[in-house]
Amino acid sequence: MFGEPTEVTVSMDAAAHRIEPGHRWRLTISTTYWPLVWPLPDQTPIALHTGESSYLSLLVRRRADDGEPTPFGPAEWAPTDLVWRNPPVRNRRVATTNGWTTITDFDESGRFEVPGGIVASITSTDTFTIRNDDPLSAGVGCLRDCRVRWAGAVVAITVESTMWAIGDRWHVVNTIRASEPDAEVFARTTEFTVDRDWA
């Protein structure tokens, strides 16, 4: 119940890290982790009860007899007939202006050719925005662009989605477009709301 002490166990995702001498870990507890976890509609305080009941349990990987962990073997790759024309590119940009924070993730698969002379490329752009003092201002936009080139023709499919929260509901707008060299052959926009699941 709200306002009463509650015991919570949080299992962290599998991860490994070597802590160098003199370094320390910091554990942060929050009601959100934007943009991975959507913020609550209201700014909710957290009261932590420290002492023996609150602790962090970590597994330690033991060293081998020679003092060093067993090294991993070489990376394995599945056989493929792909021919890469351009290498993949990925980057993240974070900007804060007038109290708004914008995170932009750009991911380009690169241009690759498959047997038969078909050349394809896929780009993804995800944009997360939020005003620092207003959790209801959070929004996300996702853009996917797929292009296939074959025999001089280019077919493109673009999907654009935006989502934001309105108190106890999500609001979503999706647009999909498909085009051939000379004209757009398909376009559709859908808009809907989904109740937030508080369970």
BAZADREN-749359 format. One record per residue: x negated, y negated, z negated of N, C-alpha, C in turn. Coordinates in steps of 0.05 Angstrom, whole numbers, padded with zeros to 5 digits, always signed. Last residue first. Example, Ala and Ser with C-alpha at 12.3 -4.5 7.8 and 13.67 -1.06 7.14 Angstrom:
<nodes>
-00257+00045-00142-00273+00021-00143-00258-00001-00157
-00264+00114-00156-00246+00090-00156-00264+00066-00156
</nodes>
This chain:
<nodes>
+00019+00056+00262+00016+00081+00246-00014+00088+00242
+00028+00015+00294+00015+00008+00269+00011+00033+00252
+00025+00002+00359+00029+00025+00342+00014+00020+00316
+00059-00049+00394+00035-00041+00379+00042-00018+00361
+00098-00038+00452+00097-00043+00423+00070-00034+00412
+00083-00068+00514+00082-00043+00498+00081-00051+00468
+00108-00096+00575+00099-00099+00547+00101-00072+00533
+00089-00109+00644+00105-00096+00623+00093-00102+00596
+00086-00113+00713+00083-00128+00688+00100-00114+00667
+00054-00102+00776+00072-00093+00755+00066-00108+00729
+00048-00114+00844+00042-00124+00818+00063-00113+00798
+00019-00092+00905+00040-00089+00885+00030-00099+00858
+00005-00081+00973+00001-00098+00950+00025-00094+00931
-00024-00059+01034-00008-00053+01010-00015-00072+00988
-00053-00078+01075-00033-00058+01082-00016-00051+01057
-00080-00136+01103-00073-00123+01078-00050-00103+01083
-00120-00129+01163-00097-00138+01148-00095-00124+01121
-00166-00112+01190-00151-00134+01201-00129-00145+01183
-00192-00069+01161-00207-00092+01172-00190-00116+01180
-00146-00060+01105-00162-00050+01127-00176-00074+01140
-00132-00058+01035-00134-00072+01060-00152-00056+01080
-00093-00060+00977-00108-00044+00995-00109-00057+01022
-00085-00078+00909-00085-00086+00937-00102-00066+00953
-00051-00084+00848-00067-00067+00865-00063-00076+00894
-00046-00111+00784-00043-00116+00812-00061-00098+00828
-00014-00115+00721-00032-00100+00739-00025-00107+00768
-00009-00140+00657-00003-00146+00685-00024-00131+00702
+00017-00133+00591-00001-00123+00612+00009-00131+00640
+00017-00144+00523+00028-00153+00548+00008-00147+00570
+00036-00113+00462+00016-00117+00483+00030-00126+00508
+00064-00138+00401+00066-00126+00427+00042-00131+00444
+00066-00168+00355+00068-00139+00352+00071-00125+00379
+00032-00220+00380+00041-00210+00354+00042-00180+00353
+00016-00204+00438+00035-00224+00429+00046-00214+00402
-00047-00195+00471-00028-00187+00450-00010-00210+00443
-00063-00179+00540-00066-00195+00515-00044-00187+00496
-00094-00162+00601-00079-00154+00577-00084-00173+00554
-00097-00150+00671-00101-00168+00648-00084-00159+00625
-00128-00122+00728-00110-00119+00705-00118-00139+00684
-00134-00104+00795-00139-00125+00775-00119-00123+00753
-00164-00068+00846-00145-00067+00824-00153-00088+00803
-00172-00058+00914-00178-00075+00892-00156-00072+00871
-00201-00026+00967-00180-00023+00947-00189-00039+00923
-00216-00028+01036-00221-00038+01009-00196-00034+00992
-00251-00004+01091-00226-00001+01076-00232-00010+01047
-00280-00022+01151-00282-00024+01122-00255-00022+01110
-00312+00007+01209-00289-00003+01195-00294-00003+01165
-00357+00032+01231-00353+00003+01236-00329-00009+01221
-00354+00084+01212-00350+00079+01241-00344+00050+01246
-00340+00062+01148-00344+00086+01165-00337+00078+01193
-00342+00043+01081-00348+00036+01108-00353+00061+01125
-00303+00025+01026-00314+00048+01041-00317+00039+01070
-00301-00004+00962-00302-00008+00991-00316+00016+01005
-00267-00025+00905-00279-00002+00919-00278-00007+00949
-00266-00060+00847-00266-00064+00876-00281-00040+00889
-00232-00080+00790-00246-00058+00803-00243-00062+00833
-00230-00119+00733-00229-00119+00762-00245-00096+00773
-00195-00139+00675-00212-00118+00688-00208-00119+00718
-00193-00180+00619-00187-00177+00647-00206-00157+00659
-00164-00193+00556-00184-00179+00571-00174-00177+00600
-00159-00235+00497-00150-00225+00523-00172-00211+00538
-00140-00268+00437-00156-00248+00451-00143-00239+00477
-00109-00302+00408-00119-00312+00433-00135-00292+00449
-00098-00281+00359-00078-00277+00380-00087-00288+00407
-00140-00298+00326-00141-00271+00336-00121-00266+00358
-00173-00356+00324-00146-00347+00331-00146-00319+00342
-00224-00377+00321-00207-00380+00297-00178-00370+00302
-00250-00368+00370-00262-00358+00346-00243-00359+00322
-00214-00341+00423-00220-00365+00408-00228-00357+00380
-00238-00296+00473-00225-00300+00447-00233-00327+00436
-00243-00250+00527-00243-00277+00517-00228-00278+00491
-00278-00208+00571-00264-00210+00545-00266-00238+00535
-00278-00177+00632-00282-00203+00619-00265-00204+00594
-00311-00133+00675-00293-00135+00652-00299-00161+00637
-00318-00108+00739-00322-00132+00722-00301-00133+00700
-00348-00063+00783-00329-00066+00760-00337-00091+00745
-00352-00036+00848-00361-00056+00829-00339-00059+00807
-00375+00012+00893-00355+00006+00872-00367-00015+00853
-00383+00035+00960-00393+00019+00937-00370+00013+00919
-00404+00078+01013-00385+00069+00993-00398+00052+00972
-00406+00102+01079-00420+00086+01058-00400+00075+01039
-00410+00159+01118-00393+00143+01102-00409+00129+01080
-00439+00196+01148-00443+00168+01153-00424+00149+01138
-00438+00248+01137-00418+00239+01156-00420+00209+01161
-00453+00250+01068-00455+00263+01094-00432+00254+01112
-00455+00183+01040-00449+00212+01038-00451+00224+01066
-00491+00131+01011-00481+00143+01035-00477+00173+01030
-00479+00074+00967-00490+00101+00972-00476+00113+00997
-00494+00018+00930-00484+00027+00956-00496+00054+00962
-00476+00011+00861-00495+00012+00882-00482+00021+00908
-00440+00002+00822-00449+00029+00825-00472+00032+00845
-00444-00050+00778-00442-00044+00806-00455-00016+00810
-00415-00085+00728-00426-00059+00734-00422-00053+00763
-00413-00134+00679-00413-00129+00707-00427-00103+00713
-00378-00164+00628-00394-00141+00635-00391-00135+00665
-00375-00222+00590-00371-00211+00618-00390-00188+00622
-00343-00255+00540-00362-00234+00545-00356-00222+00573
-00334-00317+00511-00328-00301+00534-00351-00281+00538
-00305-00355+00461-00326-00337+00467-00318-00319+00490
-00288-00422+00447-00281-00398+00460-00306-00381+00465
-00307-00470+00427-00294-00452+00408-00285-00426+00420
-00332-00494+00472-00309-00506+00460-00293-00487+00442
-00362-00434+00491-00357-00461+00499-00331-00471+00486
-00407-00383+00497-00389-00396+00478-00387-00425+00485
-00421-00322+00531-00421-00351+00531-00400-00362+00511
-00457-00267+00554-00441-00278+00532-00444-00308+00531
-00461-00216+00601-00466-00244+00596-00447-00253+00574
-00494-00157+00623-00474-00170+00605-00482-00199+00600
-00503-00112+00679-00511-00133+00661-00488-00144+00645
-00527-00067+00728-00509-00071+00705-00520-00094+00687
-00531-00034+00789-00538-00058+00774-00517-00060+00751
-00559+00020+00830-00538+00009+00812-00549-00015+00796
-00593+00005+00893-00592+00017+00866-00569+00005+00850
-00570+00019+00959-00578-00002+00939-00575+00011+00911
-00567+00068+00983-00575+00045+01000-00585+00022+00981
-00579+00135+00970-00574+00109+00958-00585+00087+00976
-00545+00189+00990-00569+00173+00998-00563+00145+00988
-00524+00251+00964-00521+00222+00966-00547+00210+00974
-00522+00304+00955-00529+00296+00982-00527+00266+00986
-00550+00334+00895-00532+00316+00909-00541+00310+00937
-00556+00373+00836-00563+00369+00864-00541+00351+00878
-00562+00340+00773-00547+00358+00790-00554+00353+00819
-00620+00336+00734-00602+00323+00752-00587+00344+00769
-00650+00329+00670-00640+00347+00691-00619+00333+00708
-00710+00304+00641-00681+00301+00648-00674+00319+00671
-00754+00347+00603-00749+00327+00624-00719+00327+00631
-00741+00355+00531-00752+00363+00557-00745+00342+00578
-00759+00319+00471-00739+00329+00490-00753+00336+00516
-00805+00341+00419-00797+00323+00441-00775+00336+00458
-00795+00348+00350-00798+00363+00376-00788+00345+00399
-00827+00297+00310-00803+00313+00319-00809+00326+00346
-00891+00307+00278-00874+00293+00298-00850+00310+00305
-00920+00339+00243-00914+00311+00235-00897+00296+00254
-00927+00391+00253-00948+00374+00262-00942+00344+00256
-00880+00415+00235-00905+00418+00219-00927+00400+00227
-00830+00364+00247-00842+00390+00251-00868+00391+00235
-00786+00327+00203-00808+00329+00222-00818+00357+00224
-00715+00325+00199-00741+00333+00188-00762+00335+00210
-00670+00275+00201-00682+00295+00217-00710+00301+00207
-00620+00263+00154-00648+00257+00161-00659+00281+00177
-00556+00232+00151-00572+00256+00154-00600+00249+00164
-00527+00190+00102-00541+00193+00127-00556+00220+00127
-00474+00156+00073-00487+00182+00074-00500+00186+00101
-00462+00104+00031-00468+00110+00059-00484+00136+00059
-00409+00089-00016-00436+00097-00009-00438+00103+00021
-00372+00076-00072-00377+00066-00045-00406+00073-00038
-00371+00095-00124-00350+00105-00106-00354+00096-00077
-00411+00069-00152-00416+00097-00145-00395+00107-00124
-00405+00003-00122-00412+00022-00144-00414+00050-00134
-00350-00039-00099-00377-00027-00098-00382-00010-00122
-00296-00048-00063-00303-00040-00090-00330-00026-00089
-00278-00101-00022-00293-00076-00025-00300-00072-00054
-00225-00129+00010-00239-00129-00016-00252-00102-00019
-00212-00167+00067-00219-00140+00057-00234-00144+00031
-00159-00206+00097-00183-00203+00081-00187-00174+00072
-00138-00218+00163-00134-00202+00139-00159-00199+00123
-00109-00260+00204-00135-00257+00191-00132-00244+00164
-00063-00225+00246-00069-00244+00225-00097-00239+00214
-00066-00186+00286-00053-00212+00292-00059-00233+00271
-00132-00157+00291-00105-00158+00280-00093-00185+00286
-00171-00147+00352-00166-00160+00326-00137-00157+00317
-00191-00085+00380-00175-00109+00382-00170-00121+00355
-00257-00063+00388-00232-00059+00372-00217-00086+00372
-00294-00082+00425-00288-00054+00424-00262-00048+00409
-00311-00135+00429-00287-00128+00443-00280-00098+00441
-00293-00137+00360-00288-00147+00387-00313-00145+00404
-00276-00106+00314-00303-00105+00326-00300-00112+00355
-00242-00117+00251-00243-00116+00280-00272-00114+00289
-00246-00120+00198-00220-00111+00208-00220-00108+00238
-00311-00093+00177-00293-00114+00186-00267-00103+00195
-00375-00084+00152-00347-00075+00151-00329-00098+00157
-00440-00066+00167-00420-00088+00168-00393-00075+00169
-00502-00051+00142-00476-00040+00146-00455-00062+00145
-00568-00052+00164-00546-00068+00153-00520-00055+00161
-00632-00024+00148-00606-00023+00162-00587-00041+00148
-00699-00049+00155-00676-00041+00139-00652-00040+00157
-00771-00040+00159-00745-00047+00171-00723-00037+00153
-00817-00020+00137-00811-00048+00132-00784-00057+00143
-00829+00027+00190-00835+00017+00163-00830-00012+00160
-00770+00039+00231-00799+00033+00228-00804+00023+00199
-00725+00089+00240-00730+00064+00225-00760+00060+00221
-00697+00115+00295-00721+00117+00279-00726+00089+00266
-00632+00141+00303-00650+00118+00304-00673+00123+00286
-00574+00167+00333-00600+00172+00321-00617+00147+00323
-00505+00187+00327-00526+00168+00336-00552+00175+00322
-00437+00199+00331-00464+00211+00331-00484+00191+00342
-00397+00150+00297-00404+00166+00320-00433+00177+00318
-00380+00158+00227-00392+00143+00249-00398+00162+00272
-00322+00163+00191-00343+00179+00204-00354+00163+00227
-00299+00138+00132-00304+00130+00160-00327+00147+00170
-00251+00143+00084-00275+00156+00094-00277+00150+00124
-00222+00106+00032-00224+00110+00060-00251+00122+00067
-00176+00094-00019-00201+00107-00012-00201+00114+00018
-00151+00032-00039-00147+00055-00023-00174+00067-00016
-00119-00013-00085-00143+00002-00076-00137+00027-00061
-00068-00056-00058-00077-00036-00077-00102-00021-00067
-00054-00090-00017-00061-00102-00042-00071-00082-00063
-00008-00046+00013-00024-00070+00016-00029-00082-00012
-00017+00024+00000+00000+00000+00000-00018-00025+00000
</nodes>
